[in-house]
Amino acid sequence: MRALAASVAAHRHELVAIRRDLHAHPELARAEARTTAVVEARLREAGLHPRLLTGTGLICDIGPTTSTPVHRRVALRADLDALPVTDRCALPWESTVRGVAHACGHDVHTTAVLGAGLALADLARDGLLTTGVRLIFQPAEEVQPGGALDVVGQGALDGVGLIFAVHCEPKLDLGRLGTRIGPITSASDEVQVTVTGPGGHTSRPHLTGDVVFALGQIATQVPAILGRRLDPRSGVNLTWGAVQAGSAHNAIPTTGTIRGTLRCLDVRAWEKASEVFEAAVGQVVASLGVEVEVRHHRGVPPVENDERATGFLEAAARDVLGAGSVVLTEQSLGGEDFAWYLTKVPGAMARLGTRTPGGRTYDIHQGDLRVDERAVEAGALLLARTAVLAGMG
């Protein structure tokens, strides 16, 4: 523990500088070439041998190279991509890329995993790291179904027994870690319904299929039907975000669309939701004289934290952040493609406090997001300690 803390502290200022550099030069999903290069260069400087993934992203192994069914690697995952959001943080390291910003804290995630890797590499050089660790720097978390699937397909979990990650939580004070056993996020899918009909004059709706009326029925009735066809304990939520139809007040259009997001807190409900959603749309418009095309773009399942893995994160937090640092976090309706890793191996994600105690509360996916940069060091030490404890356990 002392060796880890000393190593992370020695890299403290460098890690903050790297985080600021990444924040100033954000890159969108699957375009994270510069970000990948920055991480790769620093790992090679540390004497490590990262492997570039197809497209963008990389993985890097540290410590013992052998992996057996009993003694498998521990993985630490970071996500590299930014959001198509205008940066309004008003700091010297504000984004230099117009309309792109690290508004979800991935610059912090990346730097924390990098810092953990540098500390673990120091430990390995001193012969103190007994378990192999794999760093995963993943592209495209912000798009669905997420870059995690590509990374898994390239063998990133081969020989891995447990995987861990943190996510910035600007509503939680620095020095706190939010954890939860079981689902911590929700499934998040994009849905779209296109309605078509012959069109007509608004004075004669009985002689045509009323596309706008059908869209209104879909908008109000389908969410209610889902609430009766799926277990209410599964937290199903269908919210519409866009409706388009017509261009004149006295003409019934021939086509219209409605788009939204379908979220489920429970993976079993998520697996049934597509079938139930399509059937509900069909039932609603059956008597309205229109045709529908339903598109359900599956996103990501819920992140379901393993109990044992969550225990390692909590134990590490108590070691590095203090006895009262661990708090129970709520389950979010947001989606996270870290869930795909957990369909293959057990693991856990925790929420890392980034709010300055007594300071303003920000929100993710907003251009004015600010984080307390001491969270970089806290996250690095937390993840490094988690890897050591998980390897011992």
LINFEN-V972894 format. One record per backbone hydrogen bond with DSSP energy under -1.0 kcal/mol. CO is the residue of the C=O (numbers start at 0). NH is the residue of the N-H. E is the energy in kcal/mol with one decimal. If there is no record, write none. Layout:
BEGIN
CO&NH&E ; CO&NH&E
END
This chain:
BEGIN
0&4&-2.6 ; 1&5&-2.4 ; 2&6&-2.2 ; 3&7&-2.7 ; 4&8&-2.3 ; 5&9&-1.9 ; 6&10&-1.2 ; 8&11&-1.1 ; 10&14&-2.8 ; 11&15&-1.9 ; 12&16&-2.1 ; 13&17&-2.4 ; 14&18&-2.6 ; 15&19&-2.4 ; 16&20&-2.1 ; 17&21&-2.7 ; 18&22&-2.3 ; 19&23&-2.1 ; 20&24&-1.0 ; 23&95&-2.6 ; 26&81&-2.6 ; 27&30&-2.1 ; 30&32&-1.6 ; 31&35&-2.3 ; 32&36&-2.2 ; 33&37&-2.4 ; 34&38&-2.1 ; 35&39&-2.9 ; 36&40&-2.6 ; 37&41&-1.7 ; 38&42&-2.2 ; 39&43&-2.5 ; 40&44&-2.1 ; 41&45&-1.1 ; 42&47&-2.3 ; 43&46&-1.9 ; 50&58&-2.2 ; 53&55&-1.0 ; 56&52&-2.5 ; 57&136&-3.0 ; 58&50&-3.5 ; 59&134&-3.2 ; 61&132&-2.6 ; 70&67&-2.3 ; 72&160&-3.3 ; 72&161&-1.2 ; 73&133&-2.7 ; 74&163&-2.1 ; 75&135&-3.0 ; 77&137&-3.1 ; 82&84&-2.3 ; 82&100&-2.4 ; 90&93&-2.1 ; 96&99&-1.9 ; 100&82&-3.0 ; 100&102&-1.8 ; 102&364&-3.6 ; 104&108&-2.1 ; 105&109&-2.8 ; 106&110&-1.8 ; 107&111&-2.6 ; 108&112&-2.4 ; 109&113&-2.3 ; 110&114&-2.8 ; 111&115&-2.5 ; 112&116&-2.5 ; 113&117&-2.4 ; 114&118&-2.1 ; 115&119&-2.6 ; 116&120&-2.3 ; 117&121&-1.9 ; 118&122&-2.1 ; 119&123&-2.6 ; 120&124&-2.3 ; 121&125&-1.3 ; 122&127&-2.8 ; 123&126&-1.7 ; 131&73&-2.2 ; 132&61&-2.9 ; 133&75&-2.6 ; 134&59&-2.0 ; 135&77&-3.1 ; 136&57&-1.7 ; 137&79&-2.5 ; 139&146&-2.4 ; 145&148&-1.0 ; 146&150&-2.2 ; 147&151&-2.8 ; 148&152&-2.1 ; 150&155&-1.7 ; 151&154&-1.8 ; 154&157&-1.5 ; 156&159&-2.3 ; 158&72&-2.6 ; 161&74&-2.9 ; 162&347&-1.8 ; 163&76&-2.5 ; 164&349&-1.8 ; 166&351&-2.5 ; 168&171&-1.9 ; 168&353&-1.6 ; 171&354&-2.5 ; 172&175&-1.7 ; 175&352&-2.4 ; 176&326&-2.7 ; 177&350&-3.0 ; 178&328&-2.4 ; 181&304&-2.9 ; 183&331&-2.3 ; 186&263&-1.3 ; 188&261&-2.5 ; 189&296&-3.0 ; 190&259&-2.4 ; 191&294&-3.1 ; 192&257&-1.9 ; 193&292&-2.3 ; 194&255&-1.8 ; 195&290&-2.6 ; 199&251&-3.4 ; 200&203&-1.9 ; 203&206&-1.7 ; 204&207&-1.3 ; 208&210&-1.1 ; 209&213&-2.3 ; 210&214&-2.3 ; 211&215&-2.1 ; 212&216&-2.1 ; 213&217&-2.4 ; 214&218&-2.6 ; 215&219&-1.7 ; 216&220&-2.9 ; 217&221&-1.4 ; 220&224&-2.5 ; 221&225&-2.4 ; 222&226&-1.5 ; 224&227&-1.5 ; 224&228&-2.0 ; 225&229&-1.9 ; 230&233&-2.3 ; 231&234&-1.2 ; 233&264&-2.6 ; 236&262&-2.9 ; 238&260&-2.5 ; 241&258&-2.9 ; 243&256&-2.7 ; 249&201&-1.6 ; 251&199&-1.7 ; 253&196&-2.3 ; 255&194&-3.0 ; 256&243&-2.5 ; 257&192&-2.5 ; 258&240&-2.8 ; 258&241&-1.9 ; 259&190&-2.4 ; 260&238&-2.2 ; 261&188&-2.6 ; 262&236&-2.8 ; 263&186&-3.8 ; 265&269&-2.1 ; 266&270&-1.8 ; 268&272&-1.5 ; 271&275&-1.9 ; 272&276&-2.9 ; 273&277&-2.2 ; 274&278&-2.0 ; 275&279&-2.3 ; 276&280&-2.1 ; 277&281&-2.0 ; 278&282&-2.2 ; 279&283&-2.1 ; 280&284&-1.8 ; 284&287&-2.0 ; 290&195&-2.6 ; 292&193&-2.6 ; 294&191&-2.6 ; 296&189&-1.9 ; 299&187&-1.4 ; 302&183&-2.8 ; 304&181&-2.1 ; 305&309&-2.6 ; 306&310&-1.8 ; 307&311&-1.4 ; 308&312&-1.8 ; 309&313&-2.4 ; 310&314&-2.5 ; 311&315&-2.4 ; 312&316&-2.3 ; 313&317&-2.2 ; 314&318&-1.7 ; 315&319&-2.5 ; 316&320&-3.2 ; 316&321&-1.1 ; 321&324&-1.6 ; 324&176&-2.6 ; 326&178&-2.5 ; 333&185&-2.6 ; 335&338&-1.7 ; 336&339&-1.5 ; 337&341&-1.2 ; 340&343&-1.7 ; 340&344&-2.4 ; 345&162&-1.2 ; 346&305&-2.9 ; 347&164&-1.5 ; 349&166&-2.2 ; 350&177&-3.1 ; 351&168&-2.7 ; 353&371&-2.8 ; 354&173&-3.0 ; 355&358&-3.4 ; 365&368&-1.7 ; 366&87&-3.4 ; 371&374&-2.4 ; 372&375&-1.5 ; 373&377&-2.0 ; 374&378&-2.8 ; 375&379&-2.3 ; 376&380&-2.5 ; 377&381&-2.4 ; 378&382&-2.5 ; 379&383&-2.3 ; 380&384&-2.6 ; 381&385&-2.4 ; 382&386&-2.4 ; 383&387&-1.9 ; 384&388&-2.6 ; 385&389&-2.9 ; 386&390&-2.0 ; 387&391&-1.9 ; 388&392&-2.2
END
